[in-house]
Amino acid sequence: MNRYSEMVQESLYFIETHLYEDIGLEEVASRAGLSSYHYHRVFRKEVGMTVVDYIRNRRLSETSTILRSTNIGILDIAIGCGFESQEAFTRAFKKVYGLPPGRFRKLFNLKLFQGRSRGGELKMNHTSTVNGWVLSGSHPQNYEMGIDPTVVHQGKSSGYLKSVTPMDINEFATMMQQFKADKYIGKRMKFSGFVTTEKVEQFCSLWMRVDNNVQDVLQFDNMHDRPITGTQPWNQYHIVLDVPEDSAVISFGVILSGKGKVWLDSLRFEEVDRNTPVTHMENEYEMVDEPVNLSFEE
């Protein structure tokens, strides 16, 4: 991970844990040790929006959850989430969600959804589907994937993967998709997204893989050196891989090993320049010069 990516991850953690406090670009940049001008450019390149827009959108996402799951007054929600007035909150909310807060609450009241856990997810068993995504892994029957309209980073819902009945600590499942590599040959591609977790006992991570026609692995990273564990707030993670000339298939997703739950949202798959470091796992096996220990005495 490059220095700026790590810096932005630390900033996102700070923002998420101080979301309703009076913070802005100047304070976030100061904590990162950069000027506001420089940090604005770094953050926008890594996250795809400005610090101010990120904070506003995250607050709006939280207000959408509060609107759908409680009867708290709209003015109280607006003030509690850092807006100076109900009118300002309504304008900002309508711009993102296309509806004023009151109308949004009536249409998407979470009492309509059955079977809620931490959020109010729409449950799907291992035979169900989320559009474009597949549930796979060593024991997919012991995991569940679905859509959650209450634990949201931005927009109206997130995807989730959670353990249901894992029997062994080495069991895992992945919520993934595959597609042809043709359009990306010769490019350096970045898969990034926001992840939040709850009680992950082993690990979870984003992953990405590039294969050729005979399914040889050409490029691969599963964040083995930077796993996500425990309960963590929303933060951005990424993988950067080259797509060689003989590539045929690109796969990516999120993996969950053992017990726990992971939500993912605001995913991006985009080309980056050659100055962006790859995260490809290098083969750490060192080839010896000649056979050794043929009698098994050592």
NORMOGI-V653883 format. One record per residue. N is the residue number from 1. RES is the residue in one small letter. PHI is phi as a letter, one per 30 degrees, with the letter a starting at -180 (none if undefined). Layout:
n->N res->RES phi->PHI
n->N res->RES phi->PHI
This chain:
n->1 res->m phi->none
n->2 res->n phi->d
n->3 res->r phi->e
n->4 res->y phi->d
n->5 res->s phi->d
n->6 res->e phi->d
n->7 res->m phi->d
n->8 res->v phi->d
n->9 res->q phi->e
n->10 res->e phi->d
n->11 res->s phi->d
n->12 res->l phi->d
n->13 res->y phi->d
n->14 res->f phi->d
n->15 res->i phi->d
n->16 res->e phi->d
n->17 res->t phi->c
n->18 res->h phi->b
n->19 res->l phi->d
n->20 res->y phi->c
n->21 res->e phi->d
n->22 res->d phi->d
n->23 res->i phi->b
n->24 res->g phi->a
n->25 res->l phi->e
n->26 res->e phi->d
n->27 res->e phi->d
n->28 res->v phi->d
n->29 res->a phi->d
n->30 res->s phi->d
n->31 res->r phi->d
n->32 res->a phi->d
n->33 res->g phi->i
n->34 res->l phi->b
n->35 res->s phi->d
n->36 res->s phi->e
n->37 res->y phi->d
n->38 res->h phi->d
n->39 res->y phi->d
n->40 res->h phi->e
n->41 res->r phi->d
n->42 res->v phi->d
n->43 res->f phi->d
n->44 res->r phi->d
n->45 res->k phi->d
n->46 res->e phi->d
n->47 res->v phi->c
n->48 res->g phi->j
n->49 res->m phi->a
n->50 res->t phi->d
n->51 res->v phi->e
n->52 res->v phi->d
n->53 res->d phi->d
n->54 res->y phi->d
n->55 res->i phi->d
n->56 res->r phi->d
n->57 res->n phi->d
n->58 res->r phi->d
n->59 res->r phi->d
n->60 res->l phi->d
n->61 res->s phi->d
n->62 res->e phi->d
n->63 res->t phi->d
n->64 res->s phi->d
n->65 res->t phi->d
n->66 res->i phi->d
n->67 res->l phi->d
n->68 res->r phi->d
n->69 res->s phi->c
n->70 res->t phi->b
n->71 res->n phi->c
n->72 res->i phi->d
n->73 res->g phi->d
n->74 res->i phi->d
n->75 res->l phi->d
n->76 res->d phi->d
n->77 res->i phi->d
n->78 res->a phi->e
n->79 res->i phi->d
n->80 res->g phi->d
n->81 res->c phi->c
n->82 res->g phi->j
n->83 res->f phi->c
n->84 res->e phi->d
n->85 res->s phi->a
n->86 res->q phi->d
n->87 res->e phi->d
n->88 res->a phi->d
n->89 res->f phi->d
n->90 res->t phi->d
n->91 res->r phi->d
n->92 res->a phi->d
n->93 res->f phi->d
n->94 res->k phi->d
n->95 res->k phi->d
n->96 res->v phi->d
n->97 res->y phi->c
n->98 res->g phi->i
n->99 res->l phi->b
n->100 res->p phi->d
n->101 res->p phi->e
n->102 res->g phi->d
n->103 res->r phi->d
n->104 res->f phi->e
n->105 res->r phi->d
n->106 res->k phi->d
n->107 res->l phi->d
n->108 res->f phi->b
n->109 res->n phi->e
n->110 res->l phi->d
n->111 res->k phi->d
n->112 res->l phi->d
n->113 res->f phi->c
n->114 res->q phi->c
n->115 res->g phi->i
n->116 res->r phi->c
n->117 res->s phi->c
n->118 res->r phi->d
n->119 res->g phi->c
n->120 res->g phi->b
n->121 res->e phi->d
n->122 res->l phi->d
n->123 res->k phi->d
n->124 res->m phi->b
n->125 res->n phi->d
n->126 res->h phi->d
n->127 res->t phi->c
n->128 res->s phi->d
n->129 res->t phi->b
n->130 res->v phi->c
n->131 res->n phi->e
n->132 res->g phi->i
n->133 res->w phi->c
n->134 res->v phi->b
n->135 res->l phi->c
n->136 res->s phi->b
n->137 res->g phi->k
n->138 res->s phi->d
n->139 res->h phi->b
n->140 res->p phi->d
n->141 res->q phi->d
n->142 res->n phi->c
n->143 res->y phi->b
n->144 res->e phi->b
n->145 res->m phi->b
n->146 res->g phi->a
n->147 res->i phi->c
n->148 res->d phi->b
n->149 res->p phi->d
n->150 res->t phi->c
n->151 res->v phi->c
n->152 res->v phi->b
n->153 res->h phi->d
n->154 res->q phi->b
n->155 res->g phi->i
n->156 res->k phi->c
n->157 res->s phi->a
n->158 res->s phi->b
n->159 res->g phi->c
n->160 res->y phi->b
n->161 res->l phi->b
n->162 res->k phi->b
n->163 res->s phi->d
n->164 res->v phi->c
n->165 res->t phi->b
n->166 res->p phi->d
n->167 res->m phi->c
n->168 res->d phi->b
n->169 res->i phi->d
n->170 res->n phi->c
n->171 res->e phi->d
n->172 res->f phi->a
n->173 res->a phi->b
n->174 res->t phi->b
n->175 res->m phi->c
n->176 res->m phi->b
n->177 res->q phi->b
n->178 res->q phi->b
n->179 res->f phi->a
n->180 res->k phi->d
n->181 res->a phi->d
n->182 res->d phi->e
n->183 res->k phi->d
n->184 res->y phi->c
n->185 res->i phi->e
n->186 res->g phi->i
n->187 res->k phi->c
n->188 res->r phi->c
n->189 res->m phi->c
n->190 res->k phi->c
n->191 res->f phi->c
n->192 res->s phi->b
n->193 res->g phi->a
n->194 res->f phi->c
n->195 res->v phi->b
n->196 res->t phi->b
n->197 res->t phi->b
n->198 res->e phi->b
n->199 res->k phi->h
n->200 res->v phi->d
n->201 res->e phi->d
n->202 res->q phi->c
n->203 res->f phi->a
n->204 res->c phi->b
n->205 res->s phi->a
n->206 res->l phi->d
n->207 res->w phi->b
n->208 res->m phi->a
n->209 res->r phi->b
n->210 res->v phi->b
n->211 res->d phi->c
n->212 res->n phi->c
n->213 res->n phi->d
n->214 res->v phi->c
n->215 res->q phi->i
n->216 res->d phi->d
n->217 res->v phi->d
n->218 res->l phi->c
n->219 res->q phi->b
n->220 res->f phi->a
n->221 res->d phi->a
n->222 res->n phi->b
n->223 res->m phi->h
n->224 res->h phi->d
n->225 res->d phi->c
n->226 res->r phi->a
n->227 res->p phi->d
n->228 res->i phi->c
n->229 res->t phi->b
n->230 res->g phi->i
n->231 res->t phi->c
n->232 res->q phi->b
n->233 res->p phi->d
n->234 res->w phi->e
n->235 res->n phi->a
n->236 res->q phi->c
n->237 res->y phi->b
n->238 res->h phi->a
n->239 res->i phi->b
n->240 res->v phi->b
n->241 res->l phi->b
n->242 res->d phi->d
n->243 res->v phi->c
n->244 res->p phi->d
n->245 res->e phi->d
n->246 res->d phi->c
n->247 res->s phi->d
n->248 res->a phi->b
n->249 res->v phi->b
n->250 res->i phi->c
n->251 res->s phi->b
n->252 res->f phi->a
n->253 res->g phi->l
n->254 res->v phi->b
n->255 res->i phi->c
n->256 res->l phi->b
n->257 res->s phi->c
n->258 res->g phi->i
n->259 res->k phi->d
n->260 res->g phi->k
n->261 res->k phi->b
n->262 res->v phi->b
n->263 res->w phi->c
n->264 res->l phi->b
n->265 res->d phi->a
n->266 res->s phi->h
n->267 res->l phi->d
n->268 res->r phi->b
n->269 res->f phi->b
n->270 res->e phi->b
n->271 res->e phi->d
n->272 res->v phi->b
n->273 res->d phi->d
n->274 res->r phi->d
n->275 res->n phi->d
n->276 res->t phi->d
n->277 res->p phi->d
n->278 res->v phi->d
n->279 res->t phi->c
n->280 res->h phi->e
n->281 res->m phi->d
n->282 res->e phi->d
n->283 res->n phi->d
n->284 res->e phi->d
n->285 res->y phi->d
n->286 res->e phi->c
n->287 res->m phi->d
n->288 res->v phi->d
n->289 res->d phi->d
n->290 res->e phi->a
n->291 res->p phi->d
n->292 res->v phi->b
n->293 res->n phi->h
n->294 res->l phi->d
n->295 res->s phi->c
n->296 res->f phi->h
n->297 res->e phi->c
n->298 res->e phi->c
